Amino acid sequence: MLAFWLLEISTFIFILFAFEYIASGHLFPLDLLPSAFVHAGVSPAMAQGLYDFLMLTPFPYQLYFPVSVYMGKITGPALWSGLLTQLVWVMLAYSFARFMWRRGVRRYSAFGG
């Protein structure tokens, strides 16, 4: 959608993919994050807070959550909570994409044949 307003978007895409690669669990399991933060000198409470914040973003639900469900690490209420979070993110992303598409098409103009 950025292409409606910007001429060059490859940098934004690269930054998003790099963050997504780390935050979705592609690089390493997200279970390792709190202890890694503690080893880096962050307090345990803050490390857990950062992990909890990350779990509210859509990125862990792309790979980490489905793999954890498949491996049996997430069951019961946590499973339903994760599925609900996925559904909310899908609905938000769809609504945002529709809104931005309408705004972009209104602004779009083409020249030539």
C-alpha positions in Angstrom: 0.0 0.0 0.0 2.9 2.3 0.5 3.4 2.4 -3.3 0.4 4.7 -3.6 2.4 7.4 -1.8 6.1 6.6 -2.2 8.2 5.9 -5.3 10.6 3.5 -3.6 9.4 1.1 -0.9 12.1 -1.6 -1.0 13.8 -0.2 2.2 10.5 -0.3 4.2 9.9 -3.9 3.0 13.4 -5.0 3.9 13.1 -3.5 7.5 9.7 -5.1 7.9 10.9 -8.5 6.8 14.0 -8.3 9.0 11.9 -7.5 12.1 9.3 -10.1 11.1 12.1 -12.7 10.8 13.1 -12.2 14.4 9.7 -11.4 16.0 7.9 -14.4 14.4 10.2 -17.1 15.6 11.9 -17.8 12.3 15.4 -17.1 13.7 15.0 -18.8 17.1 12.2 -19.9 19.4 10.6 -17.0 21.1 10.7 -18.9 24.4 14.4 -18.0 24.5 13.8 -14.3 24.6 13.1 -13.6 28.3 16.3 -15.5 29.4 18.3 -13.8 26.6 17.2 -10.4 27.8 18.1 -11.3 31.4 21.6 -12.4 30.3 21.9 -9.1 28.5 21.4 -7.3 31.8 17.7 -6.5 31.6 15.7 -7.1 34.8 13.5 -10.3 34.8 10.3 -8.4 35.1 11.2 -6.1 32.2 12.3 -9.1 30.1 8.9 -10.8 30.7 7.1 -7.5 29.9 9.0 -7.3 26.6 8.1 -10.9 25.8 4.4 -10.3 26.7 4.3 -7.1 24.5 5.8 -9.1 21.6 3.1 -11.7 22.0 0.5 -9.0 21.4 1.9 -8.2 18.0 0.8 -10.2 14.9 4.3 -11.5 14.3 4.4 -14.5 16.7 1.1 -15.8 15.2 2.7 -16.3 11.8 5.1 -19.1 12.8 5.8 -19.4 16.5 2.2 -19.9 17.6 1.2 -22.5 15.0 4.4 -24.5 15.6 3.9 -24.4 19.4 0.3 -25.7 18.9 1.6 -28.5 16.6 4.3 -29.5 19.2 1.7 -29.5 22.0 3.3 -26.6 24.0 0.1 -24.5 23.8 -3.2 -26.2 24.8 -6.4 -25.3 26.5 -7.3 -21.7 27.3 -3.9 -20.5 25.9 -4.8 -22.1 22.5 -8.2 -20.4 22.4 -6.7 -17.1 23.4 -4.1 -17.4 20.7 -6.7 -18.2 18.1 -8.8 -15.3 19.1 -5.7 -13.0 18.9 -5.0 -14.3 15.4 -8.6 -13.6 14.4 -8.5 -10.1 15.8 -5.2 -9.4 13.9 -6.7 -10.8 10.6 -9.8 -8.6 11.0 -7.7 -5.5 11.8 -5.3 -6.1 8.9 -8.2 -6.6 6.5 -10.0 -3.5 7.7 -6.8 -1.4 7.5 -6.0 -2.8 4.0 -9.5 -1.9 2.7 -9.3 1.6 4.2 -5.8 2.3 2.7 -6.8 0.8 -0.7 -9.8 3.1 -0.9 -7.6 6.1 0.0 -4.9 5.1 -2.4 -7.1 4.5 -5.4 -8.7 7.9 -4.8 -5.3 9.6 -4.9 -3.9 7.5 -7.8 -3.5 9.0 -11.2 -1.9 7.5 -14.3 -0.5 9.1 -17.4 -0.1 7.7 -20.8 -1.8 5.1 -22.9 
